[in-house]
Amino acid sequence: MDKARLMPILIVIAVGVILGGLILILDKPAGVGVKMTDTHAHEKSAEDQISTGPRGGKLFIDHDFSIELTIFEKGVPPQFRVYLYEKGKLLPPTSAAVAITLTRLGAPAQLFRFTPEADYLLGDQIVEEPHSFDLAIAAEHDGKLMRWSHSQIEGRVEIPDEMLKSMGIELLTAEPAIIKPKLRLPGEVIFNEHNIVRVVPRVPGVVTTVHGHHGQQVKKGDVLAIIESPMLADLRSQYSVAKKRLTLTKKTYEREKQLWEEKISAQQEFLLAEELWNEAQIALELAATKLRALGVQPESGFMRANITQYEIRAPISGIIIAKAVARGEVLKEDSEIYTVADVSTVWTAVTVYPKDLNVIRVGQKVAVKATAYDVESEGMVTYISTLIGGQTRTATARVELDNAEGKWRPGMFVNAELVAEEIAVPVAVSVHAIQTFHDWSVVFGRYDQYFEVRPLKLGRSDGEMVEVLEGFVHGEQYAGGNSFALKAELGKASATHDH
């Protein structure tokens, strides 16, 4: 392998070795010495060696070499970027190895490793908010090891313990809690639209018998009405003719096949008989399909004397809620003559006001109570309308109820109450402790003599406690009542979001 191709590989290996050494140095506890052959370690104080770099970051200088540390967060989560300089001139990112240890109040240290990216070194982790921390920076360039330290404070205020009581600040602890959301909304019982079927004859004819009547309970397959249909008679006749033709062509085919095999007749006669038999099979299947499409079994018409008779049957089990048929009436094939509803389940149309839309959700359990008498059941929200009514200015939530006992009747007015479900959450804080800081929802965590903001990702709430999804852990202390006083103290100190 020639030198030109070997050189990049050697550079990558060398950078990896150097970075490993820096990580070992930053992982060493205080007071432990570190020796590196042919290197000179220099640790500089933040006050004497930090200024602002060309890209607006913190510039750490050691003689002719310097690094600029920035936190980039435009369109991406906050991340460290390091630019390298020698005598003020930008160096390639591969010319030095850098590692940073970040420590913040109440959290374990983070070790940031860096890899070359464009003209800078990119950190391998997100720099979480707030950007209030202590940094230990190590860089290796041309065999020389340099170290700096830097502190950055944001959203922090010092309050001694003896001042807490006078300020009315109560210390609370983040811990598991039971969230109990409650909401009461009006509604009305309606049919389950998924279980309503409209019955049509599918063939024209004259009604001869009516069995189904309004309000009647029927089972699937029950005969609702009988009509006489010339169209059905014609289809049954076509099936009968096709069946007889199939029998005849099959016999002819078998005979011609035998004669051809005995070399008595020509092959052409055998092939013609085979073609006619196949056509007869197709014709019979077509005639049978037309009858099945009407819900009629092909052989059923020949078991009764009147082949024009057509039975209209219930498609599902349920109650007949609409009837539009009478004996002697002439029906078209698309006439809606019955409507059957399965009421084993019903819906409750719940009125949801705009202010409550962020509380109710699909899958949430709901207690439904009748307003007229003592009937109560539990259901689940299966749908929430996406549009607000133009006149009512409300949305509709659908709650499905089991009605196997028949106690719910469409048209009943009800009250739907979100079940006071005990939702156990691993970490929760008091709603009254939540403040706003830099457009974040925060609490003020307590660390020794200091309070510092902690941005939170919040979950469910019942108005007293709120679930913490991210940003705070079990056992951490925070400011409860009168926490706004700490926000006022930050304003006095003119805290800035300094990156």
Phi, psi and omega in degrees: 000133183283164185297324182298323181278332182282330187302311180301324181293318180296323179296315180299316180297318181296317180297320179297318179296316181295316180297323177298321177295319179296320180297319178297321180296313184290336179279347182291138176291161181300140178092354180265124181282151179233127180249133174229128182294135176062031176231159178229114183271134179227122177252126184249146177281150182295323186294322187272336192240010182246131173218188181267131182273176181300334182258016175083006180266183178279129183254118180253125192240139170220100184056237184277345183262143178209154173235144176248123182254122178236159171247109183264128182214030177270104179081358179221162173299152182304134180214147177286138169231134182240128176250139184254138180225149169224119186055039177080357181262133181295131179258159173297148183293344180274000186276354179207157175249136184227142172218146183228135170254125182248130175234142177221165183299131173071017182219152177291158181292148176246134176256120180260125173257155186233144176231149180297139178208113183057240182253022182215171173260134185250130177291153186266007180222163174281139176269099186294151173279153354284159180274066180234108189195173172246138182242140168241116188247134176231136179223143177237123181218125179054043178077004182250129180261126180236144181224140175226160172230150183206141177240139178226129185242135178210133176065031182240140177219140181265123179227109178298156182302322183293343180270345186300314183294318181294332179272356180073024182266125179257132178272126177240167181239132176291127184204171177300151182210166176251116180266130183232079179288144181223141177201134182241125184224148178279158179196181181215140178283131178227168177294151170284107186297339179286344184246028176249128181233130176263130187261128175236152184294322184075349171221144177286155178171185181250131181288125178252331182215140177236119179254327184270136181227160184303132179084359183280139175274126182232159175252156179302129179097349177297143178282121179268322181201161177232135177233158172257124188231114175301326180298318179295321178299320180294318180294320177295324177295319177299320179294318180296316179297316181296325180291317179293321179296322178297318180299317181293313183293330178294318179296318179296319179298314181297321180293313181295326178296318180294317180296321180292320179295329178273006178059033177269322180243166182282155179298330181299321179294321179295316181295323177295317179296322179295320179295317179295325178292317178298319178296323179293322177299316179297317181296320179294317180296322178296315179296321179293321180297320179298321179289318180296327179297337178265003182081019182249130174284133187306324184272351189292327186291341184269001177267354179235162184288322185259105182281357177274350187285129181232124182264127176264118187248157179291126181284336179218167171277139180166205182246138174283112183257353176207140180220132180218058182209145178217154181296137181090353181284142177268124184251145169268164185291342181250017180287131176275106187255336177219152167231123182245132181238131173273114184255022175293337169228146177229167177250153169244120177273106185262131177279123182243122179280150184308323182293343182258359184296332180278356181261316182276144183211156177297135181094353182283139179282144184223136172264123182250128182233134177288144180275336186275323180209178190278085174228130182218145178207166179244134179225193183221141178290120181252346184198143172229125183297145181274346183248148174268132180300137183294325181266316183278338183057036178228162173256170180237130174250138181256127177242125180267132182239141172285130183230037181299330180273353177073023182277344178260129181240129177307136182104345179290140174271141184221167168244130179255122181242123177301126186304132177286065185286133178277102182261110179279125178240144185290329181220131177215154176230165179291137178301326183288348179272348184284129176233169177251131180215120183052042180067014175258153167270120188228160161240162177262105178286146181258123180225104185056243182266006186245149164250138178220141183293145175229106178298139184238147165259115189260154179243230185284154182214151174243017179092345178246311179239152180227137181288139176254116180270322180212150172110343182210147184239163180301134177097347179285143178268150179210165180280123180269255181299147177063028180293342179294341177295327178290323176297322177295322178296322177297322178297323179294324181278357180053051180296140181235155176273078190271113175249000000 
